Amino acid sequence: MRIGIDAMGGDFAPREIVRGAMETLPFLKGHQLVLVGDRPSIENEMARCDVPMNVAKVSIVHTSQVIGMDDVPVEAVRTKKDSSIVKLAVMAGQRELDAIISAGNTGAFAAASQLRMGLIPGVSRSGIAVVLPSFTGPIVMCDVGANISPKPHHLLQYAVMASGYARHVLSVTKARVGLLSVGQEELKGTTLVQQAHELMRNCEQINFIGNVEGRDLFRGGCDVVICDGFAGNIALKLTEGLAEGLVKTIEKEIALASPALAESFKPVVKRVWANHDYAEYGGAPLLGVDGVCIICHGSSSHVAIRNAVRVATQYLDRDLNAIIAADLAEEPAATRPN
């Protein structure tokens, strides 16, 4: 299997991207890495990692352009055709790559992937599914940014796809699906939420438990949370900030109370942070595209990239797209046209 990585995407590219990719080489079995971007920059970073240029598991595809974080996604995809993001999507669409990974411009990566790779039969819109750490264990949230103006049946499809992801990646046998809203009552929320609620309630493919509120994300009341990309992205970043802030506050208060106690608590704080650090969960799959597309945080470190490669191999090894297609085929309501 060939896994393509955008070496130029992210706040700390290419150094952290290449370093993370190189760290995966010892556990890659039957997979090859293709680093896409500026060849001299990539080779320079590989040299820093003491990786020989002719290593069998790594190849480089040179591109002359980079899509920046501030670029308008659709415009950038249209005008920067020799960018690492567009090149990855084109190669994946032509089946030259089996999975692609980027920490670059999320909108551009999602747009290029959907355009060049197409959608799984039966899927109307792709959605980003992130594994969100909660205080009781990880949950899957979809969508967190691919589609900020979805229709009710898009949310239903997200529920079907995210349930399959939770089942086969998180090993949740019968994932409890909640619809993010401003109240648990059936009639609470926007028209979109109310209509999606009705569709999900009547869908036999999912274990729908009703509406959930933002505070429920941390209580472990569900395994999958469905929402539009606008609300999902805000919830995701709020959760990341909250987790980081809580860990730092606890660490600071313990140190103020007793330096000796702080020293003994360091392993505990480290474990708590590992359970809530997005880098440990790798990237988020763009569910629904006809291929494997893993979207990483813009501030991804080498640890996040290393784990993103792990997520990509899991997706490939378990053939999740075939599972998604089969699940959608069984539910007529989930395959309504645009």
N, C-alpha and C positions, 0 to 999 in steps of 0.2 A: 504494500500500500504506500502511496506517495502523499506526504503531508506538506503542503505549501505554507510558508510563513512570510508575512509582510515584515521584512527586516527594517523598513523605514517608518513604520507606524507606531505612534506612541510618544509620550513625553520624554522617554529616556532611550529612544531609538538612535542609532542601531545597537548601542552597547548592550543594554539589558536584554534586548530581543535575541541577539545572537548568543549571548551568554546563556540565556535560558534554553535556547534551542540546543546548544552544545551539551548542556547538562542532561538532556534526555537520551543521548547516544548510548549510554550503558544499558538502559532498559528497553530500547526500541528493538522489537523482535519482528522481523519481516516487514518493517516499515522503513521508508526512506524520507529524508528531509530535503525540501527544495526551498532555499532562501531566495526571496525575490526582492530586488532593490539595486542600489548602487554597488556594483561589484567591488571597486577598490575599498569602499567603506566596510563592506561585509568581510572581505579578506583580511582587512586590518584588525577587525574585532575577533575574527577566528584566530589570528596569530596571537592576540592577547590571551586567548583561552588555551594556547598551546595545542591547537588542533591542526594537523597537517592539511594542506589544501586539497590533497587527493584522497581524503578519507572516503571510503566506499559509500557510507550512508548519507553523505551530504553533497548536494550540487547547488550551483548558483545560477539564477536567471537574472541577467542585468536589465534594469529599467532606468530611464533617464529623468523621470518626473516623480514628484511626490505630492500627494493630496494632503494639504495641511488641515489641522483641526478647525481652522476658521473658514475653510472653503465651503461654499454652498454645495451640498452633496450632489444633486442632480447635475448641476452645471459642471462640477469638477469631473464627474464620471464622463460627461459628454466631451469635455475639452482636453482632459489629461489622459489620453488613451494609452500612453506609455508609462503610466504610474504603476507602482507596485500593487495597489488595490485593484485596479482594473485588470492588470495582467493576471493576478491570481484568479479573479472571477472568470476571465476568458479561458484560462487553462483548465479550470474546474468544469466549465461548461463544455469544453471539448474532451473531457474525460482524461486529460493529461495529469490531473491531480485528483486524489480521492477525498481530500479534506483540505480546507484552507483556514488560516488563522490570521487575525489582525488586531492590533491595539490602536489602530489609527482612527480616522474619522468614521464614527459608527454609521451615520446616515449614508455616507458614500459607500461604505463596505456593504451595507444591507441592500442599497439600491443596485449596486453593481452585481451582487450575488443573485438577486432576484431576476435581474434583467438577463444576465448571461447564463445562469444555471437553470432558470425556470422554476416552476413549482411542482411538487408532487401531485399527481392526478387527484382531483377532488379538493385540493386546497385553494382557498380564495385569496388569503393574505398570509404572509409569513409573520412570525412573532418571535421576539427574543425571550428565551426562557432562562432565568438565572436561578441558581441554587442559593437561597437566602438563609444564612445562619440565624436560627432563633434560639431562645433559651432552653428549648426542649428538643432541639434537633433541627436538621435542615429541612426547608420546604422549597417548593418550586413556584416561582412567580412568573407569569406570562400575561401580558407583554410588558417589557420595560423600556420601550423606546422605538420599536420598528414602525408602529402604526398608532399615531396619536388621534386619529379620527376613524375608529373602526365602526363596523355595523354589528348588530346583535349576533348574526351568524358567524362573524369572524371570532367573536369571543367564545362562542360555542366550539368552534374548531380549535381554538387555543386550549380549551378545557380538555378536549379529546387528546390532542397531541401532548400536552403537558402531563396528563395522566399516564400516558404510555412512557414518557420520559422518566417520571417518578417510579413507575413500576420496574423498569429495566435498568435504571442507573442507581436509584436510591433503594431499590428492593422493597418498595411499598406495595404490598399485594393488592390492596383495594384503596387507592388513594382517595382521601376525602377532599372534595373540591369545593372551595368557597369563592363567592363573587364579591370583590371589594366594593363596599358601598358606605354610606354615611349612617347606616343603621341596619340592624338585623331583620327588621320587618320587611316583608315581601314587597310592599309598595314604596319603600324608601329608595332614594336615589334618582338619578336622571332617567329620562325616557330610555336611553340606551341600556342602562342597568336593569330597568324593569322588564324590557323586552328580552334581554339576554337571560334574565332570571327565568322567564317562562320557558324559553327554549331549553335551558339546562335542566329544569325541573322535569321536563318530558323526555329527556335523553337517557336511554338505557345504557349507553356506553360509558357513562361516568357515574361516580358516587357523589352526587351533588348534595351538599348539606345546607345550602342557602347562602344568604348574605353574610359577610364577615366585615368587621370594622378594622381600622388601622391598628388598634391595640391588640387585636386578635393574632396579628402576625407573630407576636412574641409569646403567646400563650399555648401554642401547640394544638390549637383546635382544629387545624386542617393541615393537609399535606401539599395541596396545590391552591394557589391564589390566582384568580383571573381578573384582569383589569385592562383598561386602555393604556397605550404606551405613555401617555402624558402623566397620568396618575402613578403608573408603575415606576417610571423613572424617578419621580419625586420620592416615592416611598423607598426605593432602593437606596438612593443617595442619603436620605434621612437615616435609614438603618445603618449604613456604613459609618456616617458621622457619629451617630449615637453609640455604636459599639466602640469606636476608637476613643470617644470622649469618656465613656464609662471606665474603660480599662485604664486610661491615663489618670483619671480622677482617683480611682481606687489605689493605684500605685503611689500617687502623690500623698494621699491621706495616710497610708500605711507608713510611708517614709517619715512623715511629720510626727506620727505617733511614736515610732521606734525604728531607728536605723537598723538595729539588729533584727527586728521582726521583718522589716522590708527585705533584708537579704535572704531570710529563710523562706519568704513568700514568693521570691522571684520565679521559681519553677511553676508555682500555681498560676501566677499572673501570665506566664508564658503560655501555659496550656489553655487558659481562658481566651487569650488573644488569638491563638492558633485556631480555636473553634469558631471565631467570629471575624477572622481576617479573610477578605474576599480573595486575596492572592492564593490562599490554600484551596479554593474551590475552582481555580482555573478560569476558563472562559465560559461564556454563555452561548449555547447553540441557537442559531436562527432556525427555529422549527418551521417546516413547511417547504423549504427550498429543496430542489431535486439534487441533493448532494449534501456535503457536510461543511457547514460554515460556522466557525467558532469566533465570537466577538469578545475581545478582551477590554478591560478597563484602560482608559487612556494613560493612566499613571502606572501601568503594569511594570512590575519588577521582573527580574529573571525567574523568581519563584513562581509568579503568576503565569509566565510564558511556559515554564516547564510543566506546570499543572494543566495548562490549556492543551498541550500536546497529549497529555494523559487523557483528558476529556475526549479529544478527537479520536484517539485509538479506541476508547470505550464505545463511542458512537459507531465507529466502523465495525468493530468486532461483533457488536450485538445487532447490527443491521437495523437500526432504529427506524430508518425511512420506510423499510418494508412493513414494519409493525404499524407505523402511523398510517400508511396507505390502507392496510387491512382494516384498521380500526375505523377509519373514515368511511370506507366502503360499506361497513355494516350499519351505518347510521345515516339514513337519507336526509335528515334535517341538517346534518353537518356539512352537506355538500351542495347547499343551495348556491345558485349563481350569484355573481357580484351584484 
